[in-house]
């Protein structure tokens, strides 16, 4: 799984080396690869054709891309970042995200405060659900990405992962993987930024 290798982010630290490493790997890979990018729907001007061309410019062989199972997906932007940026703990994000998916909710602000407390309550750990935390969770939101379907991710597991925003965009995909216990491993030389 590759996240945010695209022209709009190509100025990132170690970007070229990371994408060339990914392209070299894909050139010798005969499995399925899921390639996420931000596109026009979220205000990034990169089109699917431009993202694909960008991979070729960084070493992806055209023959590989024709014969391999490479799926490019416009992933949207910052669906979990509202809570991530406010230092909400990962396990809380995962628990609420899983609840939202199972209950067909798309915006965490649709969860009542009492229900949010019940979701986060856990007999196995001390949970400090104070007013500041609840305020943050009910004013900022997380949402289920419109494209998200766990079985779509499961087909690509166990996964090797890399890309940009190790604590932002890449981390969002990892949290979604964690929410459904899908196995993955970050590849150090596929990271940039």
Residue frames as qw, qx, qy, qz and C-alpha x, y, z in Angstrom:
[[0.000, 0.889, 0.457, 0.000, 0.00, 0.00, 0.00],
 [0.424, 0.102, 0.036, 0.899, 1.35, 3.35, -1.05],
 [0.098, -0.843, -0.484, 0.216, 0.06, 6.64, 0.29],
 [0.029, 0.967, 0.056, -0.246, 0.43, 10.10, -1.27],
 [0.477, -0.242, 0.500, 0.681, 3.14, 9.52, -3.85],
 [0.380, 0.760, 0.500, 0.165, 2.00, 12.18, -6.30],
 [0.433, 0.507, 0.064, 0.743, 3.20, 15.39, -7.95],
 [0.278, -0.847, -0.110, -0.440, 1.61, 17.69, -5.35],
 [0.708, -0.691, 0.146, -0.004, 3.81, 16.23, -2.59],
 [0.885, 0.313, -0.097, 0.329, 7.01, 15.61, -4.55],
 [0.185, 0.764, -0.337, 0.519, 9.00, 18.28, -2.70],
 [0.779, -0.595, 0.068, -0.183, 8.95, 16.23, 0.52],
 [0.190, -0.695, 0.692, -0.047, 12.16, 15.22, 2.27],
 [0.322, -0.220, 0.917, 0.084, 13.45, 11.87, 0.85],
 [0.696, 0.413, 0.243, -0.535, 10.50, 11.79, -1.57],
 [0.591, 0.577, -0.471, -0.311, 12.35, 10.83, -4.76],
 [0.102, 0.366, -0.917, 0.123, 14.32, 8.04, -3.09],
 [0.469, 0.082, 0.733, -0.485, 11.18, 6.64, -1.42],
 [0.726, 0.479, 0.112, -0.481, 9.14, 6.60, -4.64],
 [0.469, 0.563, -0.655, -0.185, 12.01, 5.09, -6.64],
 [0.129, -0.232, 0.927, -0.265, 12.27, 2.35, -4.01],
 [0.622, 0.282, 0.526, -0.506, 8.53, 1.68, -4.30],
 [0.660, 0.587, -0.228, -0.410, 8.73, 1.61, -8.12],
 [0.245, 0.480, -0.842, -0.031, 11.66, -0.83, -8.03],
 [0.347, -0.027, 0.860, -0.374, 9.73, -3.09, -5.67],
 [0.668, 0.436, 0.312, -0.516, 6.59, -2.97, -7.83],
 [0.486, 0.596, -0.526, -0.363, 8.63, -3.79, -10.94],
 [0.276, 0.259, -0.924, 0.048, 9.43, -7.19, -9.38],
 [0.359, 0.053, 0.689, -0.627, 6.11, -7.73, -7.60],
 [0.244, -0.115, -0.800, -0.536, 3.37, -10.02, -8.85],
 [0.089, -0.448, -0.813, 0.360, 0.73, -9.38, -6.21],
 [0.016, -0.830, -0.477, -0.289, -1.87, -6.70, -5.57],
 [0.355, -0.097, -0.228, 0.901, -0.94, -3.12, -4.76],
 [0.058, -0.861, -0.505, -0.016, -3.25, -0.41, -3.49],
 [0.410, 0.095, 0.011, 0.907, -2.07, 3.11, -4.30],
 [0.096, -0.828, -0.504, 0.225, -3.81, 5.97, -2.49],
 [0.326, 0.144, 0.107, 0.928, -3.63, 9.57, -3.65],
 [0.097, 0.652, 0.418, -0.625, -5.39, 12.86, -2.97],
 [0.328, 0.320, 0.607, 0.649, -7.13, 14.27, -6.01],
 [0.044, -0.337, -0.257, -0.905, -9.41, 16.92, -7.32],
 [0.492, -0.609, -0.577, -0.230, -12.25, 16.02, -4.94],
 [0.581, -0.670, -0.271, 0.374, -10.21, 17.47, -2.06],
 [0.046, 0.986, -0.053, -0.152, -8.64, 20.39, -3.91],
 [0.473, -0.466, 0.589, 0.460, -5.42, 18.73, -5.05],
 [0.520, 0.632, -0.195, -0.541, -5.00, 19.24, -8.78],
 [0.080, -0.346, 0.906, 0.230, -3.38, 15.83, -9.46],
 [0.814, 0.163, -0.132, -0.542, -5.45, 13.61, -11.74],
 [0.918, -0.122, 0.377, -0.012, -5.26, 9.82, -11.92],
 [0.791, 0.557, 0.001, 0.253, -3.34, 10.06, -15.22],
 [0.129, 0.842, -0.374, 0.366, -0.83, 12.47, -13.67],
 [0.642, -0.552, 0.491, -0.207, -0.31, 10.22, -10.63],
 [0.949, 0.132, 0.267, 0.100, 0.25, 7.18, -12.85],
 [0.586, 0.730, -0.130, 0.326, 2.68, 9.16, -15.04],
 [0.242, -0.827, 0.415, -0.294, 4.50, 10.28, -11.89],
 [0.849, -0.299, 0.435, -0.018, 5.15, 6.65, -10.96],
 [0.848, 0.443, 0.132, 0.258, 6.56, 5.99, -14.47],
 [0.245, 0.874, -0.242, 0.344, 8.84, 9.02, -14.15],
 [0.395, -0.687, 0.545, -0.273, 10.21, 7.53, -10.93],
 [0.018, -0.420, 0.904, 0.076, 10.99, 4.13, -12.42],
 [0.683, 0.174, 0.623, -0.339, 7.77, 2.12, -12.57],
 [0.135, -0.135, 0.808, 0.557, 8.00, -0.03, -15.69],
 [0.550, 0.158, -0.160, -0.804, 5.08, 0.32, -18.08],
 [0.574, 0.049, -0.788, -0.218, 5.00, -3.47, -18.62],
 [0.178, -0.098, -0.824, 0.528, 4.72, -3.97, -14.86],
 [0.300, 0.191, 0.328, -0.875, 1.82, -1.58, -14.56],
 [0.615, 0.141, -0.435, -0.642, -0.02, -3.38, -17.35],
 [0.636, 0.008, -0.770, -0.060, 0.51, -6.90, -15.97],
 [0.190, -0.038, -0.742, 0.641, 0.44, -6.17, -12.22],
 [0.268, -0.700, -0.642, -0.160, -2.71, -5.64, -10.17],
 [0.240, -0.068, -0.252, 0.935, -2.17, -1.98, -9.27],
 [0.100, -0.758, -0.620, -0.177, -5.28, -0.21, -8.02],
 [0.179, 0.170, -0.139, 0.959, -5.18, 3.58, -7.74],
 [0.261, -0.696, -0.669, 0.008, -7.71, 5.00, -5.25],
 [0.002, 0.563, -0.078, 0.823, -8.51, 8.63, -4.55],
 [0.446, -0.244, -0.776, 0.373, -8.60, 8.41, -0.78],
 [0.308, -0.868, -0.286, -0.262, -9.97, 11.73, 0.34],
 [0.357, 0.460, -0.394, 0.711, -8.27, 13.82, 2.94],
 [0.017, -0.280, 0.534, -0.798, -8.08, 14.05, 6.72],
 [0.636, -0.378, -0.488, -0.463, -10.99, 11.82, 7.70],
 [0.746, -0.457, -0.429, 0.224, -9.42, 10.98, 11.08],
 [0.460, 0.315, -0.216, 0.802, -7.22, 14.05, 11.47],
 [0.339, -0.711, -0.071, -0.613, -9.68, 16.08, 13.55],
 [0.817, -0.570, 0.011, -0.088, -9.03, 13.77, 16.49],
 [0.854, 0.090, -0.092, 0.504, -5.46, 12.86, 15.58],
 [0.303, 0.565, -0.092, 0.762, -4.45, 16.54, 15.57],
 [0.446, -0.674, 0.119, -0.577, -6.08, 16.98, 18.99],
 [0.100, 0.412, -0.845, 0.325, -4.07, 14.09, 20.48],
 [0.854, -0.141, 0.149, -0.478, -7.02, 11.76, 20.96],
 [0.436, -0.400, 0.804, 0.057, -5.49, 8.37, 21.71],
 [0.279, 0.236, -0.784, -0.501, -5.26, 5.86, 18.87],
 [0.029, -0.195, -0.975, 0.106, -7.34, 3.24, 20.66],
 [0.259, 0.523, 0.472, -0.661, -10.17, 5.75, 21.09],
 [0.355, 0.477, -0.374, -0.712, -10.12, 6.67, 17.40],
 [0.201, 0.120, -0.936, -0.262, -10.11, 3.00, 16.45],
 [0.088, 0.311, 0.881, -0.347, -12.96, 2.11, 18.77],
 [0.330, 0.583, 0.270, -0.692, -15.19, 4.96, 17.60],
 [0.304, 0.431, -0.577, -0.624, -14.30, 4.43, 13.93],
 [0.092, -0.033, -0.990, -0.103, -15.22, 0.74, 14.21],
 [0.189, 0.470, 0.700, -0.503, -18.51, 1.68, 15.92],
 [0.327, 0.565, -0.075, -0.754, -19.28, 4.21, 13.20],
 [0.254, 0.263, -0.791, -0.491, -18.63, 1.71, 10.43],
 [0.045, -0.178, -0.979, 0.087, -20.74, -1.00, 12.09],
 [0.137, 0.607, 0.622, -0.475, -23.62, 1.45, 12.64],
 [0.392, 0.562, 0.503, 0.527, -23.41, 3.14, 9.23],
 [0.158, -0.934, -0.143, 0.286, -22.52, 6.52, 10.71],
 [0.672, 0.527, 0.072, 0.515, -20.34, 8.82, 8.64],
 [0.094, 0.672, -0.226, 0.699, -19.66, 11.66, 11.08],
 [0.440, -0.131, -0.742, 0.489, -18.67, 11.17, 14.72],
 [0.150, -0.059, 0.261, -0.952, -20.71, 14.25, 15.69],
 [0.641, -0.189, -0.423, -0.611, -23.79, 12.10, 15.06],
 [0.609, -0.187, -0.731, 0.243, -22.95, 10.10, 18.18],
 [0.441, -0.814, -0.127, -0.356, -24.63, 11.37, 21.34],
 [0.023, -0.692, 0.580, -0.430, -22.36, 12.20, 24.29],
 [0.740, -0.315, 0.482, -0.348, -23.75, 9.34, 26.44],
 [0.956, 0.286, 0.059, -0.023, -23.25, 6.87, 23.60],
 [0.466, 0.715, -0.429, 0.296, -19.70, 8.13, 23.06],
 [0.328, -0.589, 0.616, -0.408, -18.93, 7.50, 26.72],
 [0.897, -0.061, 0.362, -0.245, -20.42, 4.01, 26.48],
 [0.829, 0.525, -0.172, 0.084, -18.34, 3.21, 23.39],
 [0.309, 0.683, -0.523, 0.405, -15.15, 4.32, 25.10],
 [0.642, -0.527, 0.406, -0.381, -15.93, 2.71, 28.45],
 [0.719, 0.300, -0.627, 0.025, -13.85, -0.35, 29.04],
 [0.810, -0.566, 0.021, -0.151, -13.75, -2.59, 32.09],
 [0.913, -0.005, -0.048, 0.406, -10.15, -3.51, 31.33],
 [0.487, 0.200, -0.077, 0.847, -8.61, -0.06, 31.43],
 [0.144, -0.652, -0.378, 0.641, -8.96, 3.16, 33.34],
 [0.287, 0.527, 0.452, 0.660, -10.59, 5.65, 31.01],
 [0.132, -0.483, -0.303, 0.811, -10.57, 9.29, 31.96],
 [0.160, 0.566, 0.596, 0.547, -13.47, 10.70, 29.98],
 [0.171, -0.483, -0.344, 0.787, -13.42, 14.28, 31.15],
 [0.322, 0.811, 0.356, -0.336, -15.39, 17.25, 29.86],
 [0.042, 0.730, -0.424, -0.534, -12.47, 18.58, 27.79],
 [0.227, -0.131, 0.903, 0.339, -12.08, 15.26, 26.01],
 [0.326, 0.554, 0.763, -0.068, -15.81, 14.98, 25.31],
 [0.201, 0.843, 0.075, -0.494, -15.90, 18.59, 24.11],
 [0.036, -0.542, 0.653, 0.527, -13.06, 17.92, 21.65],
 [0.231, 0.077, 0.945, 0.219, -14.67, 14.72, 20.43],
 [0.267, 0.656, 0.693, -0.138, -18.07, 16.29, 19.93],
 [0.179, 0.867, 0.000, -0.464, -16.91, 19.52, 18.27],
 [0.118, 0.534, -0.720, -0.426, -14.17, 18.07, 16.06],
 [0.900, 0.154, 0.183, -0.365, -15.14, 15.14, 13.96],
 [0.215, -0.284, 0.866, 0.350, -13.87, 12.01, 12.38],
 [0.743, 0.341, 0.065, -0.572, -15.72, 10.43, 9.53],
 [0.759, 0.050, 0.627, 0.171, -15.78, 7.19, 7.62],
 [0.024, -0.398, 0.537, 0.743, -14.08, 7.74, 4.30],
 [0.700, 0.350, 0.038, -0.621, -16.64, 7.44, 1.51],
 [0.627, 0.418, -0.621, -0.218, -14.62, 4.75, -0.26],
 [0.133, -0.422, 0.835, -0.325, -13.96, 2.71, 2.87],
 [0.921, -0.079, -0.140, -0.355, -14.98, -0.92, 2.90],
 [0.545, -0.593, 0.592, -0.028, -12.94, -3.26, 5.13],
 [0.881, 0.149, 0.437, 0.105, -13.00, -6.08, 2.59],
 [0.547, 0.818, -0.085, 0.155, -11.33, -3.77, 0.06],
 [0.102, -0.808, 0.552, -0.180, -8.40, -3.33, 2.45],
 [0.787, -0.293, 0.531, -0.114, -8.39, -6.96, 3.55],
 [0.882, 0.456, 0.101, 0.060, -7.68, -8.12, -0.02],
 [0.441, 0.766, -0.332, 0.329, -4.31, -6.35, 0.26],
 [0.440, -0.685, 0.499, -0.296, -3.20, -7.85, 3.57],
 [0.504, -0.682, -0.074, 0.525, -0.80, -8.57, 4.97],
 [0.418, 0.875, 0.116, 0.214, 0.49, -5.34, 3.51],
 [0.561, -0.137, -0.028, 0.816, 3.75, -3.51, 3.15],
 [0.052, 0.928, 0.370, 0.019, 3.10, 0.22, 3.55],
 [0.483, -0.224, 0.035, 0.846, 4.85, 3.44, 2.81],
 [0.171, 0.759, 0.408, 0.477, 4.35, 7.01, 1.76],
 [0.165, 0.402, -0.195, 0.879, 4.12, 10.47, 3.20],
 [0.480, -0.515, 0.083, -0.706, 2.74, 11.92, 6.36],
 [0.458, 0.051, -0.862, 0.210, 3.98, 9.16, 8.65],
 [0.052, -0.268, -0.708, 0.651, 1.98, 10.78, 11.45],
 [0.395, 0.335, 0.064, -0.853, -0.79, 12.14, 9.21],
 [0.709, 0.310, -0.282, -0.567, -2.03, 10.57, 5.96],
 [0.507, 0.235, -0.829, 0.008, -0.11, 7.30, 6.22],
 [0.052, -0.050, 0.800, -0.595, -1.11, 7.02, 9.87],
 [0.618, 0.133, 0.140, -0.762, -4.80, 7.43, 8.96],
 [0.756, 0.222, -0.526, -0.321, -4.62, 4.35, 6.72],
 [0.339, 0.191, -0.855, 0.343, -2.78, 2.45, 9.46],
 [0.320, -0.013, 0.576, -0.752, -5.47, 3.34, 12.01],
 [0.760, 0.181, -0.119, -0.613, -8.12, 2.05, 9.61],
 [0.637, 0.244, -0.731, -0.017, -6.11, -1.17, 9.21],
 [0.081, 0.150, -0.796, 0.581, -5.83, -1.44, 13.00],
 [0.554, -0.020, 0.238, -0.798, -9.58, -0.94, 13.42],
 [0.906, 0.145, -0.098, -0.385, -10.17, -4.24, 11.63],
 [0.717, -0.451, 0.526, 0.078, -7.02, -6.06, 12.79],
 [0.819, 0.566, -0.014, 0.093, -5.47, -6.16, 9.32],
 [0.745, -0.409, 0.202, 0.486, -1.73, -6.88, 9.32],
 [0.485, 0.842, -0.032, 0.234, 0.76, -4.46, 7.80],
 [0.704, -0.396, 0.038, 0.588, 4.37, -3.38, 8.11],
 [0.162, 0.958, -0.101, -0.213, 5.91, -0.01, 7.36],
 [0.838, 0.228, 0.089, 0.487, 8.85, -0.18, 4.97],
 [0.395, -0.692, -0.034, 0.604, 11.47, 2.33, 6.13],
 [0.272, -0.238, 0.434, 0.826, 12.82, 3.25, 2.70],
 [0.054, 0.540, 0.690, 0.480, 9.28, 3.88, 1.41],
 [0.239, -0.814, -0.438, 0.298, 8.71, 6.75, 3.86],
 [0.369, 0.371, 0.074, 0.849, 9.18, 10.41, 3.11],
 [0.226, -0.760, -0.197, -0.576, 8.53, 13.73, 4.84]]
